[in-house]
Amino acid sequence: MNKTFSTPVYASNYIADFGIATGCALHSIDYDSDSVRFSLIGGDGTSAIVNGLTVEDISEDTVAEAIRATVAATNP
């Protein structure tokens, strides 16, 4: 399932040379461990790298912004 971010985020600090991420493709959400597997989706529609991320109290409604916030946190 694809999710769109509320605003794009610069993701090259999170995944080298990725550029701008406009959303994510969810591969799985484990609600017991709060673990999310996903790929970022770039402005040109391509995706890159499946990542694992632990987000407390994750839900389908909050996952896109939780991933966006994590990527944004890598920016200075």
NUDRENDO-469728 format. One record per atom (N, C-alpha, C): residue in one letter; atom name; residue number from 1; x, y, z. Coordinates in steps of 0.05 Angstrom, whole numbers. Layout:
# residues N
+------+------+-----+--------+--------+--------+
| rest | atom |  nr |      u |      v |      w |
+------+------+-----+--------+--------+--------+
|    A |   CA | NUM |      X |      Y |      Z |
...
+------+------+-----+--------+--------+--------+
***
This chain:
# residues 76
+------+------+-----+--------+--------+--------+
| rest | atom |  nr |      u |      v |      w |
+------+------+-----+--------+--------+--------+
|    M |    N |   1 |     17 |    -23 |      0 |
|    M |   CA |   1 |      0 |      0 |      0 |
|    M |    C |   1 |     18 |     25 |      0 |
|    N |    N |   2 |     12 |     43 |    -18 |
|    N |   CA |   2 |     27 |     68 |    -19 |
|    N |    C |   2 |     14 |     90 |     -2 |
|    K |    N |   3 |     31 |    105 |     11 |
|    K |   CA |   3 |     23 |    128 |     27 |
|    K |    C |   3 |     37 |    153 |     17 |
|    T |    N |   4 |     23 |    175 |     17 |
|    T |   CA |   4 |     35 |    201 |      8 |
|    T |    C |   4 |     41 |    217 |     33 |
|    F |    N |   5 |     65 |    230 |     33 |
|    F |   CA |   5 |     72 |    248 |     56 |
|    F |    C |   5 |     56 |    274 |     53 |
|    S |    N |   6 |     51 |    287 |     76 |
|    S |   CA |   6 |     38 |    313 |     76 |
|    S |    C |   6 |     54 |    334 |     61 |
|    T |    N |   7 |     80 |    332 |     63 |
|    T |   CA |   7 |     98 |    348 |     47 |
|    T |    C |   7 |    123 |    331 |     40 |
|    P |    N |   8 |    135 |    336 |     16 |
|    P |   CA |   8 |    159 |    320 |      9 |
|    P |    C |   8 |    181 |    325 |     29 |
|    V |    N |   9 |    200 |    307 |     30 |
|    V |   CA |   9 |    222 |    309 |     49 |
|    V |    C |   9 |    248 |    301 |     34 |
|    Y |    N |  10 |    269 |    316 |     40 |
|    Y |   CA |  10 |    296 |    309 |     28 |
|    Y |    C |  10 |    305 |    284 |     42 |
|    A |    N |  11 |    311 |    263 |     26 |
|    A |   CA |  11 |    317 |    237 |     37 |
|    A |    C |  11 |    345 |    227 |     32 |
|    S |    N |  12 |    362 |    244 |     20 |
|    S |   CA |  12 |    389 |    234 |     13 |
|    S |    C |  12 |    407 |    230 |     38 |
|    N |    N |  13 |    400 |    242 |     60 |
|    N |   CA |  13 |    415 |    236 |     85 |
|    N |    C |  13 |    405 |    210 |     97 |
|    Y |    N |  14 |    382 |    201 |     89 |
|    Y |   CA |  14 |    371 |    175 |    100 |
|    Y |    C |  14 |    379 |    152 |     82 |
|    I |    N |  15 |    377 |    156 |     55 |
|    I |   CA |  15 |    386 |    137 |     35 |
|    I |    C |  15 |    403 |    152 |     16 |
|    A |    N |  16 |    428 |    145 |     14 |
|    A |   CA |  16 |    447 |    160 |     -3 |
|    A |    C |  16 |    437 |    165 |    -31 |
|    D |    N |  17 |    438 |    190 |    -39 |
|    D |   CA |  17 |    432 |    198 |    -67 |
|    D |    C |  17 |    402 |    194 |    -74 |
|    F |    N |  18 |    385 |    191 |    -54 |
|    F |   CA |  18 |    356 |    186 |    -61 |
|    F |    C |  18 |    343 |    211 |    -72 |
|    G |    N |  19 |    348 |    234 |    -60 |
|    G |   CA |  19 |    335 |    259 |    -68 |
|    G |    C |  19 |    310 |    264 |    -51 |
|    I |    N |  20 |    289 |    273 |    -64 |
|    I |   CA |  20 |    264 |    280 |    -50 |
|    I |    C |  20 |    246 |    256 |    -49 |
|    A |    N |  21 |    235 |    251 |    -25 |
|    A |   CA |  21 |    215 |    229 |    -22 |
|    A |    C |  21 |    188 |    242 |    -19 |
|    T |    N |  22 |    169 |    232 |    -34 |
|    T |   CA |  22 |    141 |    243 |    -33 |
|    T |    C |  22 |    122 |    224 |    -19 |
|    G |    N |  23 |    132 |    200 |    -12 |
|    G |   CA |  23 |    115 |    181 |      2 |
|    G |    C |  23 |    130 |    155 |      7 |
|    C |    N |  24 |    115 |    135 |     15 |
|    C |   CA |  24 |    127 |    109 |     21 |
|    C |    C |  24 |    108 |     87 |     12 |
|    A |    N |  25 |    120 |     64 |      6 |
|    A |   CA |  25 |    105 |     40 |      0 |
|    A |    C |  25 |    108 |     21 |     24 |
|    L |    N |  26 |     86 |     15 |     37 |
|    L |   CA |  26 |     87 |     -2 |     61 |
|    L |    C |  26 |     88 |    -31 |     52 |
|    H |    N |  27 |    107 |    -45 |     64 |
|    H |   CA |  27 |    109 |    -74 |     60 |
|    H |    C |  27 |     97 |    -90 |     83 |
|    S |    N |  28 |    100 |    -80 |    107 |
|    S |   CA |  28 |     88 |    -93 |    130 |
|    S |    C |  28 |     88 |    -74 |    154 |
|    I |    N |  29 |     68 |    -78 |    171 |
|    I |   CA |  29 |     67 |    -65 |    197 |
|    I |    C |  29 |     62 |    -87 |    218 |
|    D |    N |  30 |     79 |    -90 |    237 |
|    D |   CA |  30 |     76 |   -109 |    259 |
|    D |    C |  30 |     66 |    -93 |    283 |
|    Y |    N |  31 |     40 |    -95 |    289 |
|    Y |   CA |  31 |     28 |    -79 |    310 |
|    Y |    C |  31 |     37 |    -88 |    338 |
|    D |    N |  32 |     48 |   -112 |    340 |
|    D |   CA |  32 |     57 |   -121 |    366 |
|    D |    C |  32 |     84 |   -109 |    373 |
|    S |    N |  33 |    102 |   -107 |    353 |
|    S |   CA |  33 |    129 |    -97 |    358 |
|    S |    C |  33 |    132 |    -68 |    348 |
|    D |    N |  34 |    111 |    -57 |    336 |
|    D |   CA |  34 |    112 |    -30 |    325 |
|    D |    C |  34 |    134 |    -27 |    303 |
|    S |    N |  35 |    139 |    -49 |    289 |
|    S |   CA |  35 |    159 |    -49 |    268 |
|    S |    C |  35 |    146 |    -45 |    241 |
|    V |    N |  36 |    158 |    -28 |    224 |
|    V |   CA |  36 |    148 |    -22 |    198 |
|    V |    C |  36 |    169 |    -28 |    177 |
|    R |    N |  37 |    162 |    -42 |    156 |
|    R |   CA |  37 |    180 |    -45 |    133 |
|    R |    C |  37 |    169 |    -30 |    110 |
|    F |    N |  38 |    185 |    -14 |     96 |
|    F |   CA |  38 |    176 |      3 |     75 |
|    F |    C |  38 |    197 |     10 |     55 |
|    S |    N |  39 |    189 |     21 |     32 |
|    S |   CA |  39 |    207 |     34 |     13 |
|    S |    C |  39 |    199 |     63 |     11 |
|    L |    N |  40 |    218 |     80 |      6 |
|    L |   CA |  40 |    211 |    108 |      1 |
|    L |    C |  40 |    204 |    111 |    -29 |
|    I |    N |  41 |    186 |    129 |    -35 |
|    I |   CA |  41 |    178 |    135 |    -62 |
|    I |    C |  41 |    188 |    163 |    -69 |
|    G |    N |  42 |    202 |    165 |    -91 |
|    G |   CA |  42 |    213 |    190 |   -100 |
|    G |    C |  42 |    193 |    206 |   -117 |
|    G |    N |  43 |    200 |    231 |   -123 |
|    G |   CA |  43 |    184 |    248 |   -139 |
|    G |    C |  43 |    178 |    237 |   -167 |
|    D |    N |  44 |    196 |    221 |   -177 |
|    D |   CA |  44 |    192 |    210 |   -204 |
|    D |    C |  44 |    177 |    183 |   -203 |
|    G |    N |  45 |    168 |    175 |   -179 |
|    G |   CA |  45 |    153 |    151 |   -177 |
|    G |    C |  45 |    169 |    126 |   -171 |
|    T |    N |  46 |    196 |    128 |   -172 |
|    T |   CA |  46 |    212 |    105 |   -166 |
|    T |    C |  46 |    214 |    100 |   -136 |
|    S |    N |  47 |    219 |     76 |   -128 |
|    S |   CA |  47 |    223 |     70 |   -100 |
|    S |    C |  47 |    250 |     58 |    -95 |
|    A |    N |  48 |    259 |     60 |    -71 |
|    A |   CA |  48 |    286 |     50 |    -64 |
|    A |    C |  48 |    287 |     39 |    -36 |
|    I |    N |  49 |    299 |     16 |    -33 |
|    I |   CA |  49 |    307 |      4 |     -8 |
|    I |    C |  49 |    285 |      0 |     12 |
|    V |    N |  50 |    282 |    -25 |     19 |
|    V |   CA |  50 |    263 |    -32 |     41 |
|    V |    C |  50 |    277 |    -27 |     67 |
|    N |    N |  51 |    264 |    -13 |     85 |
|    N |   CA |  51 |    276 |     -6 |    110 |
|    N |    C |  51 |    259 |    -17 |    133 |
|    G |    N |  52 |    272 |    -21 |    155 |
|    G |   CA |  52 |    257 |    -28 |    180 |
|    G |    C |  52 |    259 |     -5 |    199 |
|    L |    N |  53 |    237 |      1 |    212 |
|    L |   CA |  53 |    235 |     24 |    230 |
|    L |    C |  53 |    216 |     16 |    253 |
|    T |    N |  54 |    223 |     24 |    277 |
|    T |   CA |  54 |    205 |     19 |    299 |
|    T |    C |  54 |    193 |     46 |    307 |
|    V |    N |  55 |    166 |     47 |    307 |
|    V |   CA |  55 |    152 |     71 |    314 |
|    V |    C |  55 |    131 |     64 |    335 |
|    E |    N |  56 |    132 |     77 |    358 |
|    E |   CA |  56 |    114 |     71 |    380 |
|    E |    C |  56 |     85 |     78 |    372 |
|    D |    N |  57 |     66 |     61 |    380 |
|    D |   CA |  57 |     38 |     66 |    375 |
|    D |    C |  57 |     32 |     72 |    346 |
|    I |    N |  58 |     43 |     56 |    328 |
|    I |   CA |  58 |     39 |     59 |    299 |
|    I |    C |  58 |     11 |     50 |    291 |
|    S |    N |  59 |      0 |     64 |    272 |
|    S |   CA |  59 |    -25 |     56 |    260 |
|    S |    C |  59 |    -24 |     62 |    230 |
|    E |    N |  60 |    -43 |     51 |    215 |
|    E |   CA |  60 |    -43 |     56 |    187 |
|    E |    C |  60 |    -47 |     86 |    181 |
|    D |    N |  61 |    -61 |    100 |    199 |
|    D |   CA |  61 |    -66 |    128 |    195 |
|    D |    C |  61 |    -42 |    145 |    201 |
|    T |    N |  62 |    -24 |    136 |    218 |
|    T |   CA |  62 |     -1 |    152 |    226 |
|    T |    C |  62 |     26 |    144 |    213 |
|    V |    N |  63 |     26 |    122 |    199 |
|    V |   CA |  63 |     52 |    111 |    191 |
|    V |    C |  63 |     66 |    129 |    171 |
|    A |    N |  64 |     53 |    141 |    152 |
|    A |   CA |  64 |     66 |    157 |    132 |
|    A |    C |  64 |     81 |    181 |    145 |
|    E |    N |  65 |     67 |    195 |    163 |
|    E |   CA |  65 |     79 |    218 |    176 |
|    E |    C |  65 |    101 |    209 |    196 |
|    A |    N |  66 |     99 |    186 |    208 |
|    A |   CA |  66 |    120 |    176 |    225 |
|    A |    C |  66 |    145 |    170 |    209 |
|    I |    N |  67 |    142 |    158 |    185 |
|    I |   CA |  67 |    165 |    153 |    168 |
|    I |    C |  67 |    177 |    180 |    158 |
|    R |    N |  68 |    159 |    198 |    150 |
|    R |   CA |  68 |    169 |    224 |    140 |
|    R |    C |  68 |    185 |    239 |    162 |
|    A |    N |  69 |    175 |    238 |    187 |
|    A |   CA |  69 |    189 |    251 |    209 |
|    A |    C |  69 |    216 |    238 |    214 |
|    T |    N |  70 |    218 |    212 |    212 |
|    T |   CA |  70 |    244 |    198 |    215 |
|    T |    C |  70 |    264 |    206 |    194 |
|    V |    N |  71 |    255 |    208 |    169 |
|    V |   CA |  71 |    272 |    216 |    147 |
|    V |    C |  71 |    281 |    245 |    151 |
|    A |    N |  72 |    262 |    262 |    158 |
|    A |   CA |  72 |    267 |    291 |    162 |
|    A |    C |  72 |    287 |    295 |    185 |
|    A |    N |  73 |    287 |    278 |    205 |
|    A |   CA |  73 |    305 |    280 |    228 |
|    A |    C |  73 |    334 |    276 |    220 |
|    T |    N |  74 |    339 |    264 |    197 |
|    T |   CA |  74 |    367 |    261 |    188 |
|    T |    C |  74 |    378 |    286 |    176 |
|    N |    N |  75 |    361 |    305 |    170 |
|    N |   CA |  75 |    370 |    331 |    158 |
|    N |    C |  75 |    380 |    350 |    179 |
|    P |    N |  76 |    401 |    365 |    173 |
|    P |   CA |  76 |    411 |    384 |    193 |
|    P |    C |  76 |    392 |    407 |    198 |
+------+------+-----+--------+--------+--------+
***
